[in-house]
């Protein structure tokens, strides 16, 4: 018998998608997210609750992506 995926218990304030937040269980996917200090501070100021891993990954990649000249 296969294990069912955990049911979503949160909505991402950035994309609106549902996800399983495990911060209360002290086991959350976001604990392994490698975000720089500047991005962590920005997200804490901008959002009052957790973001899904898809958004965290997208924001992390955008933060390290070089800005093209003339943009």
CHARMM-style PDB file with segment names, atoms N, HN, CA, C and O in Angstrom:
ATOM      1  N   UNK     1       0.850  -1.175   0.000  1.00  0.00      PROA
ATOM      2  CA  UNK     1       0.000   0.000   0.000  1.00  0.00      PROA
ATOM      3  C   UNK     1       0.897   1.241   0.000  1.00  0.00      PROA
ATOM      4  O   UNK     1       1.808   1.351   0.821  1.00  0.00      PROA
ATOM      5  N   UNK     2       0.641   2.162  -0.912  1.00  0.00      PROA
ATOM      6  HN  UNK     2      -0.098   2.072  -1.579  1.00  0.00      PROA
ATOM      7  CA  UNK     2       1.474   3.358  -0.993  1.00  0.00      PROA
ATOM      8  C   UNK     2       0.955   4.422  -0.036  1.00  0.00      PROA
ATOM      9  O   UNK     2      -0.237   4.504   0.259  1.00  0.00      PROA
ATOM     10  N   UNK     3       1.901   5.234   0.437  1.00  0.00      PROA
ATOM     11  HN  UNK     3       2.869   5.167   0.197  1.00  0.00      PROA
ATOM     12  CA  UNK     3       1.537   6.329   1.337  1.00  0.00      PROA
ATOM     13  C   UNK     3       0.927   7.462   0.538  1.00  0.00      PROA
ATOM     14  O   UNK     3       1.417   7.807  -0.537  1.00  0.00      PROA
ATOM     15  N   UNK     4      -0.127   8.033   1.056  1.00  0.00      PROA
ATOM     16  HN  UNK     4      -0.525   7.752   1.929  1.00  0.00      PROA
ATOM     17  CA  UNK     4      -0.744   9.189   0.403  1.00  0.00      PROA
ATOM     18  C   UNK     4       0.083  10.428   0.719  1.00  0.00      PROA
ATOM     19  O   UNK     4       0.686  10.533   1.787  1.00  0.00      PROA
ATOM     20  N   UNK     5       0.102  11.354  -0.215  1.00  0.00      PROA
ATOM     21  HN  UNK     5      -0.387  11.269  -1.083  1.00  0.00      PROA
ATOM     22  CA  UNK     5       0.807  12.614   0.015  1.00  0.00      PROA
ATOM     23  C   UNK     5       0.109  13.363   1.138  1.00  0.00      PROA
ATOM     24  O   UNK     5      -1.112  13.291   1.272  1.00  0.00      PROA
ATOM     25  N   UNK     6       0.879  14.080   1.945  1.00  0.00      PROA
ATOM     26  HN  UNK     6       1.872  14.139   1.836  1.00  0.00      PROA
ATOM     27  CA  UNK     6       0.242  14.849   3.019  1.00  0.00      PROA
ATOM     28  C   UNK     6      -0.730  15.865   2.450  1.00  0.00      PROA
ATOM     29  O   UNK     6      -0.473  16.465   1.407  1.00  0.00      PROA
ATOM     30  N   UNK     7      -1.835  16.054   3.131  1.00  0.00      PROA
ATOM     31  HN  UNK     7      -2.044  15.566   3.979  1.00  0.00      PROA
ATOM     32  CA  UNK     7      -2.817  17.003   2.619  1.00  0.00      PROA
ATOM     33  C   UNK     7      -2.329  18.432   2.844  1.00  0.00      PROA
ATOM     34  O   UNK     7      -1.662  18.719   3.838  1.00  0.00      PROA
ATOM     35  N   UNK     8      -2.663  19.315   1.923  1.00  0.00      PROA
ATOM     36  HN  UNK     8      -3.205  19.082   1.116  1.00  0.00      PROA
ATOM     37  CA  UNK     8      -2.221  20.705   2.063  1.00  0.00      PROA
ATOM     38  C   UNK     8      -2.870  21.337   3.291  1.00  0.00      PROA
ATOM     39  O   UNK     8      -4.017  21.037   3.619  1.00  0.00      PROA
ATOM     40  N   UNK     9      -2.137  22.203   3.960  1.00  0.00      PROA
ATOM     41  HN  UNK     9      -1.204  22.448   3.693  1.00  0.00      PROA
ATOM     42  CA  UNK     9      -2.698  22.883   5.120  1.00  0.00      PROA
ATOM     43  C   UNK     9      -2.429  24.378   5.087  1.00  0.00      PROA
ATOM     44  O   UNK     9      -2.692  25.080   6.063  1.00  0.00      PROA
ATOM     45  N   UNK    10      -1.913  24.862   3.981  1.00  0.00      PROA
ATOM     46  HN  UNK    10      -1.700  24.292   3.188  1.00  0.00      PROA
ATOM     47  CA  UNK    10      -1.605  26.288   3.880  1.00  0.00      PROA
ATOM     48  C   UNK    10      -1.774  26.744   2.435  1.00  0.00      PROA
ATOM     49  O   UNK    10      -1.722  25.947   1.498  1.00  0.00      PROA
ATOM     50  N   UNK    11      -1.974  28.028   2.287  1.00  0.00      PROA
ATOM     51  HN  UNK    11      -2.017  28.676   3.048  1.00  0.00      PROA
ATOM     52  CA  UNK    11      -2.019  28.628   0.950  1.00  0.00      PROA
ATOM     53  C   UNK    11      -0.844  29.595   0.856  1.00  0.00      PROA
ATOM     54  O   UNK    11      -0.633  30.414   1.751  1.00  0.00      PROA
ATOM     55  N   UNK    12      -0.096  29.499  -0.209  1.00  0.00      PROA
ATOM     56  HN  UNK    12      -0.268  28.833  -0.936  1.00  0.00      PROA
ATOM     57  CA  UNK    12       1.054  30.368  -0.415  1.00  0.00      PROA
ATOM     58  C   UNK    12       0.550  31.794  -0.666  1.00  0.00      PROA
ATOM     59  O   UNK    12      -0.277  32.007  -1.553  1.00  0.00      PROA
ATOM     60  N   UNK    13       1.041  32.771   0.108  1.00  0.00      PROA
ATOM     61  HN  UNK    13       1.712  32.597   0.829  1.00  0.00      PROA
ATOM     62  CA  UNK    13       0.572  34.141  -0.087  1.00  0.00      PROA
ATOM     63  C   UNK    13       1.068  34.770  -1.389  1.00  0.00      PROA
ATOM     64  O   UNK    13       0.562  35.811  -1.806  1.00  0.00      PROA
ATOM     65  N   UNK    14       2.049  34.148  -2.026  1.00  0.00      PROA
ATOM     66  HN  UNK    14       2.461  33.302  -1.687  1.00  0.00      PROA
ATOM     67  CA  UNK    14       2.585  34.699  -3.274  1.00  0.00      PROA
ATOM     68  C   UNK    14       1.825  34.181  -4.489  1.00  0.00      PROA
ATOM     69  O   UNK    14       1.401  34.964  -5.339  1.00  0.00      PROA
ATOM     70  N   UNK    15       1.648  32.849  -4.575  1.00  0.00      PROA
ATOM     71  HN  UNK    15       1.991  32.212  -3.885  1.00  0.00      PROA
ATOM     72  CA  UNK    15       1.010  32.267  -5.765  1.00  0.00      PROA
ATOM     73  C   UNK    15      -0.409  31.767  -5.508  1.00  0.00      PROA
ATOM     74  O   UNK    15      -1.157  31.504  -6.450  1.00  0.00      PROA
ATOM     75  N   UNK    16      -0.780  31.634  -4.240  1.00  0.00      PROA
ATOM     76  HN  UNK    16      -0.173  31.847  -3.474  1.00  0.00      PROA
ATOM     77  CA  UNK    16      -2.119  31.155  -3.895  1.00  0.00      PROA
ATOM     78  C   UNK    16      -2.248  29.650  -3.885  1.00  0.00      PROA
ATOM     79  O   UNK    16      -3.304  29.121  -3.538  1.00  0.00      PROA
ATOM     80  N   UNK    17      -1.185  28.946  -4.261  1.00  0.00      PROA
ATOM     81  HN  UNK    17      -0.327  29.376  -4.543  1.00  0.00      PROA
ATOM     82  CA  UNK    17      -1.229  27.488  -4.287  1.00  0.00      PROA
ATOM     83  C   UNK    17      -1.221  26.890  -2.893  1.00  0.00      PROA
ATOM     84  O   UNK    17      -0.719  27.497  -1.946  1.00  0.00      PROA
ATOM     85  N   UNK    18      -1.780  25.699  -2.776  1.00  0.00      PROA
ATOM     86  HN  UNK    18      -2.188  25.206  -3.545  1.00  0.00      PROA
ATOM     87  CA  UNK    18      -1.791  25.033  -1.479  1.00  0.00      PROA
ATOM     88  C   UNK    18      -0.530  24.181  -1.332  1.00  0.00      PROA
ATOM     89  O   UNK    18       0.017  23.678  -2.313  1.00  0.00      PROA
ATOM     90  N   UNK    19      -0.088  24.034  -0.096  1.00  0.00      PROA
ATOM     91  HN  UNK    19      -0.532  24.443   0.702  1.00  0.00      PROA
ATOM     92  CA  UNK    19       1.094  23.223   0.187  1.00  0.00      PROA
ATOM     93  C   UNK    19       1.049  22.760   1.631  1.00  0.00      PROA
ATOM     94  O   UNK    19       0.284  23.285   2.440  1.00  0.00      PROA
ATOM     95  N   UNK    20       1.857  21.793   1.941  1.00  0.00      PROA
ATOM     96  HN  UNK    20       2.479  21.366   1.284  1.00  0.00      PROA
ATOM     97  CA  UNK    20       1.949  21.254   3.303  1.00  0.00      PROA
ATOM     98  C   UNK    20       3.065  21.967   4.039  1.00  0.00      PROA
ATOM     99  O   UNK    20       4.240  21.788   3.719  1.00  0.00      PROA
ATOM    100  N   UNK    21       2.705  22.768   5.017  1.00  0.00      PROA
ATOM    101  HN  UNK    21       1.751  22.913   5.278  1.00  0.00      PROA
ATOM    102  CA  UNK    21       3.693  23.471   5.837  1.00  0.00      PROA
ATOM    103  C   UNK    21       3.974  22.623   7.071  1.00  0.00      PROA
ATOM    104  O   UNK    21       3.058  22.291   7.822  1.00  0.00      PROA
ATOM    105  N   UNK    22       5.221  22.278   7.275  1.00  0.00      PROA
ATOM    106  HN  UNK    22       5.965  22.548   6.664  1.00  0.00      PROA
ATOM    107  CA  UNK    22       5.577  21.439   8.411  1.00  0.00      PROA
ATOM    108  C   UNK    22       6.310  22.170   9.503  1.00  0.00      PROA
ATOM    109  O   UNK    22       6.918  21.536  10.365  1.00  0.00      PROA
ATOM    110  N   UNK    23       6.273  23.500   9.494  1.00  0.00      PROA
ATOM    111  HN  UNK    23       5.779  24.016   8.793  1.00  0.00      PROA
ATOM    112  CA  UNK    23       7.031  24.252  10.486  1.00  0.00      PROA
ATOM    113  C   UNK    23       6.576  23.920  11.906  1.00  0.00      PROA
ATOM    114  O   UNK    23       7.407  23.863  12.813  1.00  0.00      PROA
ATOM    115  N   UNK    24       5.298  23.701  12.118  1.00  0.00      PROA
ATOM    116  HN  UNK    24       4.623  23.747  11.382  1.00  0.00      PROA
ATOM    117  CA  UNK    24       4.810  23.358  13.457  1.00  0.00      PROA
ATOM    118  C   UNK    24       5.309  21.985  13.897  1.00  0.00      PROA
ATOM    119  O   UNK    24       5.451  21.719  15.091  1.00  0.00      PROA
ATOM    120  N   UNK    25       5.575  21.117  12.923  1.00  0.00      PROA
ATOM    121  HN  UNK    25       5.460  21.332  11.953  1.00  0.00      PROA
ATOM    122  CA  UNK    25       6.084  19.772  13.213  1.00  0.00      PROA
ATOM    123  C   UNK    25       7.608  19.755  13.289  1.00  0.00      PROA
ATOM    124  O   UNK    25       8.208  18.714  13.559  1.00  0.00      PROA
ATOM    125  N   UNK    26       8.226  20.896  13.052  1.00  0.00      PROA
ATOM    126  HN  UNK    26       7.739  21.741  12.832  1.00  0.00      PROA
ATOM    127  CA  UNK    26       9.693  21.041  13.007  1.00  0.00      PROA
ATOM    128  C   UNK    26      10.324  20.202  11.896  1.00  0.00      PROA
ATOM    129  O   UNK    26      11.501  19.850  11.962  1.00  0.00      PROA
ATOM    130  N   UNK    27       9.519  19.886  10.871  1.00  0.00      PROA
ATOM    131  HN  UNK    27       8.563  20.172  10.817  1.00  0.00      PROA
ATOM    132  CA  UNK    27      10.000  19.161   9.697  1.00  0.00      PROA
ATOM    133  C   UNK    27       9.338  19.798   8.479  1.00  0.00      PROA
ATOM    134  O   UNK    27       8.230  19.431   8.088  1.00  0.00      PROA
ATOM    135  N   UNK    28      10.039  20.752   7.894  1.00  0.00      PROA
ATOM    136  HN  UNK    28      10.939  21.050   8.211  1.00  0.00      PROA
ATOM    137  CA  UNK    28       9.463  21.464   6.759  1.00  0.00      PROA
ATOM    138  C   UNK    28      10.479  21.504   5.624  1.00  0.00      PROA
ATOM    139  O   UNK    28      11.677  21.651   5.861  1.00  0.00      PROA
ATOM    140  N   UNK    29      10.003  21.375   4.410  1.00  0.00      PROA
ATOM    141  HN  UNK    29       9.029  21.256   4.217  1.00  0.00      PROA
ATOM    142  CA  UNK    29      10.885  21.441   3.244  1.00  0.00      PROA
ATOM    143  C   UNK    29      11.681  22.738   3.203  1.00  0.00      PROA
ATOM    144  O   UNK    29      12.829  22.744   2.757  1.00  0.00      PROA
ATOM    145  N   UNK    30      11.097  23.822   3.653  1.00  0.00      PROA
ATOM    146  HN  UNK    30      10.165  23.818   4.015  1.00  0.00      PROA
ATOM    147  CA  UNK    30      11.768  25.121   3.540  1.00  0.00      PROA
ATOM    148  C   UNK    30      12.994  25.230   4.442  1.00  0.00      PROA
ATOM    149  O   UNK    30      13.821  26.119   4.239  1.00  0.00      PROA
ATOM    150  N   UNK    31      13.129  24.350   5.433  1.00  0.00      PROA
ATOM    151  HN  UNK    31      12.457  23.628   5.598  1.00  0.00      PROA
ATOM    152  CA  UNK    31      14.303  24.403   6.303  1.00  0.00      PROA
ATOM    153  C   UNK    31      15.585  24.202   5.500  1.00  0.00      PROA
ATOM    154  O   UNK    31      16.643  24.694   5.891  1.00  0.00      PROA
ATOM    155  N   UNK    32      15.500  23.495   4.398  1.00  0.00      PROA
ATOM    156  HN  UNK    32      14.641  23.095   4.080  1.00  0.00      PROA
ATOM    157  CA  UNK    32      16.662  23.249   3.561  1.00  0.00      PROA
ATOM    158  C   UNK    32      16.851  24.270   2.452  1.00  0.00      PROA
ATOM    159  O   UNK    32      17.820  24.196   1.696  1.00  0.00      PROA
ATOM    160  N   UNK    33      15.932  25.222   2.350  1.00  0.00      PROA
ATOM    161  HN  UNK    33      15.145  25.282   2.963  1.00  0.00      PROA
ATOM    162  CA  UNK    33      16.035  26.240   1.299  1.00  0.00      PROA
ATOM    163  C   UNK    33      17.258  27.109   1.556  1.00  0.00      PROA
ATOM    164  O   UNK    33      17.448  27.626   2.657  1.00  0.00      PROA
ATOM    165  N   UNK    34      18.072  27.261   0.544  1.00  0.00      PROA
ATOM    166  HN  UNK    34      17.918  26.841  -0.351  1.00  0.00      PROA
ATOM    167  CA  UNK    34      19.293  28.049   0.676  1.00  0.00      PROA
ATOM    168  C   UNK    34      19.039  29.462   0.175  1.00  0.00      PROA
ATOM    169  O   UNK    34      19.280  29.782  -0.989  1.00  0.00      PROA
ATOM    170  N   UNK    35      18.546  30.302   1.084  1.00  0.00      PROA
ATOM    171  HN  UNK    35      18.351  30.042   2.030  1.00  0.00      PROA
ATOM    172  CA  UNK    35      18.233  31.688   0.757  1.00  0.00      PROA
ATOM    173  C   UNK    35      19.284  32.582   1.392  1.00  0.00      PROA
ATOM    174  O   UNK    35      19.683  32.357   2.535  1.00  0.00      PROA
ATOM    175  N   UNK    36      19.736  33.597   0.657  1.00  0.00      PROA
ATOM    176  HN  UNK    36      19.412  33.779  -0.271  1.00  0.00      PROA
ATOM    177  CA  UNK    36      20.708  34.509   1.251  1.00  0.00      PROA
ATOM    178  C   UNK    36      20.000  35.424   2.254  1.00  0.00      PROA
ATOM    179  O   UNK    36      18.774  35.530   2.255  1.00  0.00      PROA
ATOM    180  N   UNK    37      20.785  36.076   3.098  1.00  0.00      PROA
ATOM    181  HN  UNK    37      21.781  35.989   3.097  1.00  0.00      PROA
ATOM    182  CA  UNK    37      20.224  36.901   4.166  1.00  0.00      PROA
ATOM    183  C   UNK    37      19.353  38.027   3.632  1.00  0.00      PROA
ATOM    184  O   UNK    37      18.304  38.326   4.203  1.00  0.00      PROA
ATOM    185  N   UNK    38      19.777  38.651   2.545  1.00  0.00      PROA
ATOM    186  HN  UNK    38      20.629  38.408   2.081  1.00  0.00      PROA
ATOM    187  CA  UNK    38      18.998  39.755   1.975  1.00  0.00      PROA
ATOM    188  C   UNK    38      17.620  39.279   1.522  1.00  0.00      PROA
ATOM    189  O   UNK    38      16.620  39.961   1.745  1.00  0.00      PROA
ATOM    190  N   UNK    39      17.567  38.108   0.886  1.00  0.00      PROA
ATOM    191  HN  UNK    39      18.380  37.553   0.704  1.00  0.00      PROA
ATOM    192  CA  UNK    39      16.283  37.575   0.423  1.00  0.00      PROA
ATOM    193  C   UNK    39      15.421  37.165   1.614  1.00  0.00      PROA
ATOM    194  O   UNK    39      14.213  37.399   1.605  1.00  0.00      PROA
ATOM    195  N   UNK    40      16.011  36.565   2.625  1.00  0.00      PROA
ATOM    196  HN  UNK    40      16.993  36.374   2.633  1.00  0.00      PROA
ATOM    197  CA  UNK    40      15.245  36.202   3.835  1.00  0.00      PROA
ATOM    198  C   UNK    40      14.605  37.444   4.457  1.00  0.00      PROA
ATOM    199  O   UNK    40      13.432  37.422   4.831  1.00  0.00      PROA
ATOM    200  N   UNK    41      15.372  38.514   4.565  1.00  0.00      PROA
ATOM    201  HN  UNK    41      16.325  38.532   4.262  1.00  0.00      PROA
ATOM    202  CA  UNK    41      14.846  39.753   5.151  1.00  0.00      PROA
ATOM    203  C   UNK    41      13.736  40.345   4.292  1.00  0.00      PROA
ATOM    204  O   UNK    41      12.727  40.821   4.812  1.00  0.00      PROA
ATOM    205  N   UNK    42      13.924  40.314   2.978  1.00  0.00      PROA
ATOM    206  HN  UNK    42      14.744  39.927   2.555  1.00  0.00      PROA
ATOM    207  CA  UNK    42      12.907  40.834   2.055  1.00  0.00      PROA
ATOM    208  C   UNK    42      11.608  40.052   2.196  1.00  0.00      PROA
ATOM    209  O   UNK    42      10.530  40.640   2.276  1.00  0.00      PROA
ATOM    210  N   UNK    43      11.712  38.723   2.228  1.00  0.00      PROA
ATOM    211  HN  UNK    43      12.588  38.245   2.163  1.00  0.00      PROA
ATOM    212  CA  UNK    43      10.520  37.887   2.320  1.00  0.00      PROA
ATOM    213  C   UNK    43       9.817  38.071   3.659  1.00  0.00      PROA
ATOM    214  O   UNK    43       8.588  38.098   3.715  1.00  0.00      PROA
ATOM    215  N   UNK    44      10.587  38.199   4.738  1.00  0.00      PROA
ATOM    216  HN  UNK    44      11.586  38.177   4.692  1.00  0.00      PROA
ATOM    217  CA  UNK    44       9.995  38.404   6.061  1.00  0.00      PROA
ATOM    218  C   UNK    44       9.235  39.730   6.120  1.00  0.00      PROA
ATOM    219  O   UNK    44       8.195  39.822   6.771  1.00  0.00      PROA
ATOM    220  N   UNK    45       9.752  40.751   5.442  1.00  0.00      PROA
ATOM    221  HN  UNK    45      10.597  40.676   4.913  1.00  0.00      PROA
ATOM    222  CA  UNK    45       9.095  42.056   5.424  1.00  0.00      PROA
ATOM    223  C   UNK    45       7.865  42.057   4.523  1.00  0.00      PROA
ATOM    224  O   UNK    45       6.893  42.765   4.786  1.00  0.00      PROA
ATOM    225  N   UNK    46       7.914  41.266   3.469  1.00  0.00      PROA
ATOM    226  HN  UNK    46       8.704  40.691   3.255  1.00  0.00      PROA
ATOM    227  CA  UNK    46       6.854  41.290   2.461  1.00  0.00      PROA
ATOM    228  C   UNK    46       5.702  40.337   2.766  1.00  0.00      PROA
ATOM    229  O   UNK    46       4.559  40.623   2.411  1.00  0.00      PROA
ATOM    230  N   UNK    47       5.981  39.211   3.417  1.00  0.00      PROA
ATOM    231  HN  UNK    47       6.910  38.978   3.706  1.00  0.00      PROA
ATOM    232  CA  UNK    47       4.961  38.184   3.656  1.00  0.00      PROA
ATOM    233  C   UNK    47       4.885  37.855   5.141  1.00  0.00      PROA
ATOM    234  O   UNK    47       5.903  37.806   5.831  1.00  0.00      PROA
ATOM    235  N   UNK    48       3.664  37.631   5.623  1.00  0.00      PROA
ATOM    236  HN  UNK    48       2.837  37.671   5.062  1.00  0.00      PROA
ATOM    237  CA  UNK    48       3.484  37.316   7.038  1.00  0.00      PROA
ATOM    238  C   UNK    48       3.363  35.818   7.295  1.00  0.00      PROA
ATOM    239  O   UNK    48       3.262  35.389   8.444  1.00  0.00      PROA
ATOM    240  N   UNK    49       3.373  35.024   6.227  1.00  0.00      PROA
ATOM    241  HN  UNK    49       3.455  35.373   5.293  1.00  0.00      PROA
ATOM    242  CA  UNK    49       3.293  33.577   6.407  1.00  0.00      PROA
ATOM    243  C   UNK    49       4.212  32.878   5.405  1.00  0.00      PROA
ATOM    244  O   UNK    49       4.838  33.518   4.560  1.00  0.00      PROA
ATOM    245  N   UNK    50       4.276  31.567   5.519  1.00  0.00      PROA
ATOM    246  HN  UNK    50       3.767  31.048   6.206  1.00  0.00      PROA
ATOM    247  CA  UNK    50       5.196  30.759   4.708  1.00  0.00      PROA
ATOM    248  C   UNK    50       4.840  30.781   3.225  1.00  0.00      PROA
ATOM    249  O   UNK    50       3.677  30.913   2.844  1.00  0.00      PROA
ATOM    250  N   UNK    51       5.873  30.649   2.407  1.00  0.00      PROA
ATOM    251  HN  UNK    51       6.817  30.542   2.717  1.00  0.00      PROA
ATOM    252  CA  UNK    51       5.702  30.501   0.962  1.00  0.00      PROA
ATOM    253  C   UNK    51       5.944  29.043   0.595  1.00  0.00      PROA
ATOM    254  O   UNK    51       6.650  28.324   1.303  1.00  0.00      PROA
ATOM    255  N   UNK    52       5.358  28.617  -0.508  1.00  0.00      PROA
ATOM    256  HN  UNK    52       4.785  29.201  -1.083  1.00  0.00      PROA
ATOM    257  CA  UNK    52       5.563  27.246  -0.981  1.00  0.00      PROA
ATOM    258  C   UNK    52       6.988  27.097  -1.524  1.00  0.00      PROA
ATOM    259  O   UNK    52       7.653  28.089  -1.822  1.00  0.00      PROA
ATOM    260  N   UNK    53       7.439  25.869  -1.646  1.00  0.00      PROA
ATOM    261  HN  UNK    53       6.899  25.064  -1.403  1.00  0.00      PROA
ATOM    262  CA  UNK    53       8.792  25.619  -2.131  1.00  0.00      PROA
ATOM    263  C   UNK    53       8.971  26.081  -3.571  1.00  0.00      PROA
ATOM    264  O   UNK    53      10.062  26.516  -3.940  1.00  0.00      PROA
ATOM    265  N   UNK    54       7.941  25.998  -4.384  1.00  0.00      PROA
ATOM    266  HN  UNK    54       7.054  25.645  -4.084  1.00  0.00      PROA
ATOM    267  CA  UNK    54       8.059  26.478  -5.767  1.00  0.00      PROA
ATOM    268  C   UNK    54       8.383  27.963  -5.799  1.00  0.00      PROA
ATOM    269  O   UNK    54       9.259  28.389  -6.552  1.00  0.00      PROA
ATOM    270  N   UNK    55       7.691  28.752  -4.995  1.00  0.00      PROA
ATOM    271  HN  UNK    55       6.979  28.405  -4.383  1.00  0.00      PROA
ATOM    272  CA  UNK    55       7.952  30.186  -4.950  1.00  0.00      PROA
ATOM    273  C   UNK    55       9.314  30.468  -4.344  1.00  0.00      PROA
ATOM    274  O   UNK    55      10.043  31.323  -4.848  1.00  0.00      PROA
ATOM    275  N   UNK    56       9.679  29.764  -3.265  1.00  0.00      PROA
ATOM    276  HN  UNK    56       9.088  29.070  -2.856  1.00  0.00      PROA
ATOM    277  CA  UNK    56      10.993  29.980  -2.655  1.00  0.00      PROA
ATOM    278  C   UNK    56      12.110  29.676  -3.646  1.00  0.00      PROA
ATOM    279  O   UNK    56      13.098  30.408  -3.719  1.00  0.00      PROA
ATOM    280  N   UNK    57      11.955  28.606  -4.400  1.00  0.00      PROA
ATOM    281  HN  UNK    57      11.152  28.012  -4.340  1.00  0.00      PROA
ATOM    282  CA  UNK    57      12.964  28.239  -5.389  1.00  0.00      PROA
ATOM    283  C   UNK    57      13.048  29.292  -6.488  1.00  0.00      PROA
ATOM    284  O   UNK    57      14.141  29.702  -6.880  1.00  0.00      PROA
ATOM    285  N   UNK    58      11.897  29.726  -6.980  1.00  0.00      PROA
ATOM    286  HN  UNK    58      11.009  29.393  -6.662  1.00  0.00      PROA
ATOM    287  CA  UNK    58      11.866  30.746  -8.038  1.00  0.00      PROA
ATOM    288  C   UNK    58      12.508  32.050  -7.562  1.00  0.00      PROA
ATOM    289  O   UNK    58      13.280  32.664  -8.298  1.00  0.00      PROA
ATOM    290  N   UNK    59      12.198  32.469  -6.354  1.00  0.00      PROA
ATOM    291  HN  UNK    59      11.571  31.970  -5.756  1.00  0.00      PROA
ATOM    292  CA  UNK    59      12.764  33.707  -5.811  1.00  0.00      PROA
ATOM    293  C   UNK    59      14.259  33.572  -5.549  1.00  0.00      PROA
ATOM    294  O   UNK    59      15.017  34.515  -5.775  1.00  0.00      PROA
ATOM    295  N   UNK    60      14.683  32.415  -5.079  1.00  0.00      PROA
ATOM    296  HN  UNK    60      14.067  31.649  -4.896  1.00  0.00      PROA
ATOM    297  CA  UNK    60      16.110  32.178  -4.839  1.00  0.00      PROA
ATOM    298  C   UNK    60      16.883  32.257  -6.143  1.00  0.00      PROA
ATOM    299  O   UNK    60      17.935  32.893  -6.207  1.00  0.00      PROA
ATOM    300  N   UNK    61      16.366  31.615  -7.185  1.00  0.00      PROA
ATOM    301  HN  UNK    61      15.511  31.098  -7.133  1.00  0.00      PROA
ATOM    302  CA  UNK    61      17.038  31.633  -8.483  1.00  0.00      PROA
ATOM    303  C   UNK    61      17.061  33.043  -9.075  1.00  0.00      PROA
ATOM    304  O   UNK    61      18.056  33.444  -9.677  1.00  0.00      PROA
ATOM    305  N   UNK    62      15.992  33.782  -8.910  1.00  0.00      PROA
ATOM    306  HN  UNK    62      15.183  33.456  -8.421  1.00  0.00      PROA
ATOM    307  CA  UNK    62      15.935  35.150  -9.429  1.00  0.00      PROA
ATOM    308  C   UNK    62      16.916  36.054  -8.687  1.00  0.00      PROA
ATOM    309  O   UNK    62      17.456  36.993  -9.272  1.00  0.00      PROA
ATOM    310  N   UNK    63      17.148  35.780  -7.408  1.00  0.00      PROA
ATOM    311  HN  UNK    63      16.710  35.017  -6.933  1.00  0.00      PROA
ATOM    312  CA  UNK    63      18.054  36.605  -6.607  1.00  0.00      PROA
ATOM    313  C   UNK    63      19.509  36.424  -7.010  1.00  0.00      PROA
ATOM    314  O   UNK    63      20.321  37.329  -6.820  1.00  0.00      PROA
ATOM    315  N   UNK    64      19.845  35.271  -7.560  1.00  0.00      PROA
ATOM    316  HN  UNK    64      19.185  34.536  -7.715  1.00  0.00      PROA
ATOM    317  CA  UNK    64      21.237  35.026  -7.947  1.00  0.00      PROA
ATOM    318  C   UNK    64      21.457  35.193  -9.448  1.00  0.00      PROA
ATOM    319  O   UNK    64      22.591  35.145  -9.924  1.00  0.00      PROA
ATOM    320  N   UNK    65      20.373  35.387 -10.187  1.00  0.00      PROA
ATOM    321  HN  UNK    65      19.452  35.426  -9.801  1.00  0.00      PROA
ATOM    322  CA  UNK    65      20.459  35.553 -11.639  1.00  0.00      PROA
ATOM    323  C   UNK    65      21.014  36.935 -11.976  1.00  0.00      PROA
ATOM    324  O   UNK    65      20.495  37.940 -11.490  1.00  0.00      PROA
ATOM    325  N   UNK    66      22.048  37.001 -12.789  1.00  0.00      PROA
ATOM    326  HN  UNK    66      22.469  36.184 -13.184  1.00  0.00      PROA
ATOM    327  CA  UNK    66      22.590  38.321 -13.152  1.00  0.00      PROA
ATOM    328  C   UNK    66      21.593  39.114 -13.981  1.00  0.00      PROA
ATOM    329  O   UNK    66      20.855  38.560 -14.796  1.00  0.00      PROA
ATOM    330  N   UNK    67      21.587  40.415 -13.757  1.00  0.00      PROA
ATOM    331  HN  UNK    67      22.186  40.865 -13.095  1.00  0.00      PROA
ATOM    332  CA  UNK    67      20.702  41.309 -14.520  1.00  0.00      PROA
ATOM    333  C   UNK    67      21.370  41.617 -15.851  1.00  0.00      PROA
ATOM    334  O   UNK    67      22.515  42.071 -15.878  1.00  0.00      PROA
ATOM    335  N   UNK    68      20.664  41.375 -16.969  1.00  0.00      PROA
ATOM    336  HN  UNK    68      19.735  41.007 -16.948  1.00  0.00      PROA
ATOM    337  CA  UNK    68      21.253  41.656 -18.284  1.00  0.00      PROA
ATOM    338  C   UNK    68      21.535  43.152 -18.448  1.00  0.00      PROA
ATOM    339  O   UNK    68      20.783  43.979 -17.932  1.00  0.00      PROA
ATOM    340  N   UNK    69      22.596  43.503 -19.152  1.00  0.00      PROA
ATOM    341  HN  UNK    69      23.207  42.831 -19.572  1.00  0.00      PROA
ATOM    342  CA  UNK    69      22.899  44.920 -19.405  1.00  0.00      PROA
ATOM    343  C   UNK    69      21.739  45.601 -20.124  1.00  0.00      PROA
ATOM    344  O   UNK    69      21.150  45.041 -21.049  1.00  0.00      PROA
ATOM    345  N   UNK    70      21.427  46.799 -19.693  1.00  0.00      PROA
ATOM    346  HN  UNK    70      21.905  47.254 -18.942  1.00  0.00      PROA
ATOM    347  CA  UNK    70      20.359  47.571 -20.317  1.00  0.00      PROA
ATOM    348  C   UNK    70      18.975  47.225 -19.826  1.00  0.00      PROA
ATOM    349  O   UNK    70      17.990  47.764 -20.330  1.00  0.00      PROA
ATOM    350  N   UNK    71      18.877  46.340 -18.855  1.00  0.00      PROA
ATOM    351  HN  UNK    71      19.678  45.902 -18.446  1.00  0.00      PROA
ATOM    352  CA  UNK    71      17.544  45.950 -18.359  1.00  0.00      PROA
ATOM    353  C   UNK    71      17.081  46.860 -17.255  1.00  0.00      PROA
ATOM    354  OT1 UNK    71      15.985  46.679 -16.724  1.00  0.00      PROA
TER     355      UNK     71
END
